[in-house]
Amino acid sequence: MEIKALPVSGMPDVITAMDLTKYKNGMYKAISGESYIELIQFTKEGVKIESIQPYGQSNKKGSKHYDDQMEMFVKHKLKPMSMDYNELLANNESVYHPK
C-alpha cells in the first residue's frame, strides 16, 4: 500500500493546529492535530450537515476508506452528511452489528 504524502495547512498556534515531525526530503509529517470536523447549519429550509475526516472512515490499511477523505481535507472541502435513518439505510455500503 502506497503512503500518501499531501500538503496540509496548519502549524502550531493556528486555527487548524497540527504537531509536526521531520519526515524526509525536507518535508514534515503531521503527527497529531485536527480530527473529525462537522459543520451544522440551521436554516429556514432545515438542517444542513457537512463533515470531513483528515484521513478516512476506516482504520484498516487496505480498506478503500482508509485514506479516502485526505484530498478533500487538504482542499478544505466537506462532504454532505445525513442523520435521517432511512436515508442512511438507502445509501450505505453494508450494515452490521458490532457484536
C-alpha positions as CSV (number, residue, x, y, z in Angstrom):
1,M,0.0,0.0,0.0
2,E,1.4,3.3,-1.0
3,I,1.6,6.0,1.6
4,K,0.0,9.3,0.6
5,A,2.1,12.5,1.1
6,L,-0.1,15.6,0.7
7,P,0.5,19.2,1.7
8,V,-1.7,20.3,4.6
9,S,-2.2,23.7,6.1
10,G,-1.8,24.3,9.8
11,M,1.1,24.5,12.2
12,P,1.2,25.0,16.0
13,D,-0.7,28.1,17.2
14,V,-3.2,28.5,14.3
15,I,-6.8,27.5,13.8
16,T,-6.0,24.1,12.3
17,A,-3.2,23.4,14.7
18,M,-1.1,20.3,14.0
19,D,2.1,19.0,15.6
20,L,4.8,18.0,13.1
21,T,7.9,15.8,13.0
22,K,10.6,15.7,10.4
23,Y,9.8,13.3,7.6
24,K,12.1,13.1,4.6
25,N,13.5,15.3,1.8
26,G,12.9,18.5,3.8
27,M,9.3,17.6,4.4
28,Y,7.4,17.4,7.7
29,K,4.7,14.9,8.7
30,A,1.7,15.8,10.8
31,I,1.6,13.5,13.8
32,S,-1.4,15.0,15.6
33,G,-4.0,17.7,15.1
34,E,-7.4,18.1,13.5
35,S,-9.7,15.1,13.6
36,Y,-13.4,14.8,12.8
37,I,-14.9,18.1,11.7
38,E,-18.6,18.7,11.4
39,L,-20.5,21.8,10.3
40,I,-24.2,22.1,11.1
41,Q,-26.3,24.9,9.6
42,F,-29.8,25.6,10.8
43,T,-31.7,27.3,8.0
44,K,-35.4,28.1,7.2
45,E,-35.3,25.1,4.8
46,G,-34.0,22.7,7.5
47,V,-30.7,21.4,8.8
48,K,-27.7,21.0,6.6
49,I,-24.8,18.9,7.9
50,E,-21.4,18.5,6.4
51,S,-18.3,16.7,7.7
52,I,-14.8,15.6,6.9
53,Q,-12.1,13.4,8.4
54,P,-8.4,14.2,7.7
55,Y,-7.8,10.6,6.7
56,G,-10.8,8.4,6.1
57,Q,-13.6,6.4,7.8
58,S,-11.5,3.2,8.4
59,N,-8.5,2.4,10.4
60,K,-7.8,-0.8,8.4
61,K,-5.0,-0.5,6.0
62,G,-6.1,-1.8,2.6
63,S,-9.7,-0.5,3.1
64,K,-10.9,1.9,0.4
65,H,-12.0,4.2,3.2
66,Y,-8.5,4.2,4.9
67,D,-7.5,7.5,3.3
68,D,-10.4,8.3,1.0
69,Q,-11.0,11.8,2.5
70,M,-7.4,13.1,2.6
71,E,-7.6,15.0,-0.7
72,M,-10.9,16.7,0.3
73,F,-9.4,17.7,3.7
74,V,-6.3,19.2,2.1
75,K,-8.6,21.2,-0.2
76,H,-10.7,22.4,2.7
77,K,-13.8,20.6,1.3
78,L,-16.6,19.0,3.2
79,K,-19.0,16.1,2.3
80,P,-22.8,16.1,2.9
81,M,-24.0,14.1,5.8
82,S,-27.4,13.0,6.9
83,M,-28.9,12.0,10.2
84,D,-32.0,10.6,8.5
85,Y,-32.1,6.9,9.4
86,N,-34.0,5.9,6.2
87,E,-31.6,7.9,4.0
88,L,-28.6,6.2,5.8
89,L,-30.1,2.7,5.1
90,A,-30.8,3.6,1.5
91,N,-27.2,4.8,0.8
92,N,-25.0,2.5,2.9
93,E,-22.4,0.0,1.6
94,S,-23.1,-2.5,4.4
95,V,-24.9,-3.0,7.7
96,Y,-23.5,-5.0,10.6
97,H,-23.9,-5.4,14.3
98,P,-20.7,-4.8,16.2
99,K,-21.1,-8.0,18.3
